[in-house]
């Protein structure tokens, strides 16, 4: 009987250590994966909202162009040959000032 009580007490400590290990893994995932991803998404949203006429952009599909008109949810972008495309604001991937030369 005494040995069964010792076994139960020692196995209870193992439960706490595995719980602490699980919580530690969740904290590591939060700080190394979830938090940076959320920060990057927030910064990209701010960048897209701050775009104005004349800014040079690159879309998610790789189209380089210059914004000629800004609407609520879309941009009109002029590409190299003078063609104009209407794209969603969410399709803007980044700044193309260094990459696009006119």
C-alpha positions in Angstrom: 0.0 0.0 0.0 2.8 2.4 0.9 4.5 1.7 -2.5 1.3 2.4 -4.4 1.0 5.8 -2.6 4.6 6.6 -3.6 4.0 5.7 -7.2 0.9 7.9 -7.3 2.8 10.9 -5.8 5.7 10.5 -8.2 3.4 10.2 -11.2 1.6 13.4 -10.2 4.8 15.4 -10.4 5.3 14.1 -14.0 1.9 15.5 -14.9 2.9 19.0 -13.8 6.2 18.8 -15.7 4.5 17.8 -18.9 1.9 20.6 -18.4 4.7 23.1 -17.9 6.5 21.8 -21.0 3.3 22.1 -23.0 2.8 25.7 -21.8 6.4 26.5 -22.6 6.1 25.2 -26.1 3.0 27.4 -26.6 4.8 30.5 -25.4 7.7 29.8 -27.7 5.3 29.4 -30.7 3.6 32.7 -29.8 6.8 34.7 -29.6 8.6 33.2 -32.6 5.7 32.6 -35.0 2.3 34.1 -34.2 3.4 37.5 -32.9 5.9 38.4 -35.7 3.3 37.3 -38.3 0.7 39.5 -36.8 3.1 42.5 -36.6 4.0 42.0 -40.3 0.3 41.9 -41.3 -0.4 45.1 -39.3 2.5 46.9 -40.9 1.5 45.8 -44.4 -2.1 47.1 -43.7 -0.7 50.5 -42.6 1.4 50.6 -45.7 -1.5 49.9 -48.0 -3.7 52.5 -46.4 -0.9 55.1 -46.7 -0.4 54.7 -50.4 -1.2 57.7 -52.6 -1.2 58.8 -56.2 2.3 58.6 -57.7 3.6 55.8 -55.5 5.3 52.9 -57.2 4.2 49.5 -56.2 4.5 45.8 -56.9 1.5 43.5 -56.7 1.3 40.0 -55.3 1.3 38.8 -58.9 4.5 40.6 -59.7 3.1 43.5 -61.7 5.1 46.7 -61.3 3.4 50.0 -61.7 2.6 53.5 -60.6 -0.7 54.5 -58.8 -2.6 57.0 -60.9 -5.9 56.9 -59.0 -7.0 55.8 -55.5 -10.5 54.5 -54.7 -11.9 53.1 -51.5 -10.9 49.5 -52.0 -9.0 49.6 -55.3 -6.1 51.4 -57.1 -5.8 52.2 -60.7 -2.2 51.4 -61.7 -0.4 52.5 -64.8 2.1 49.9 -66.1 5.1 50.4 -68.4 3.4 50.5 -71.7 0.8 53.0 -70.5 -1.9 50.5 -69.8 -4.1 51.0 -66.8 -5.1 48.2 -64.4 -7.6 48.3 -61.6 -6.3 46.2 -58.6 -7.5 45.6 -55.1 -5.6 47.3 -52.3 -5.1 43.8 -50.8 -3.1 42.8 -53.9 -0.2 45.2 -53.2 2.8 43.4 -52.0 5.3 46.2 -51.5 7.2 49.3 -52.6 8.8 49.3 -56.0 10.6 52.6 -55.9 14.0 50.9 -56.1 13.0 48.3 -58.6 11.0 50.3 -61.1 12.9 52.7 -63.3 11.0 55.1 -65.7 
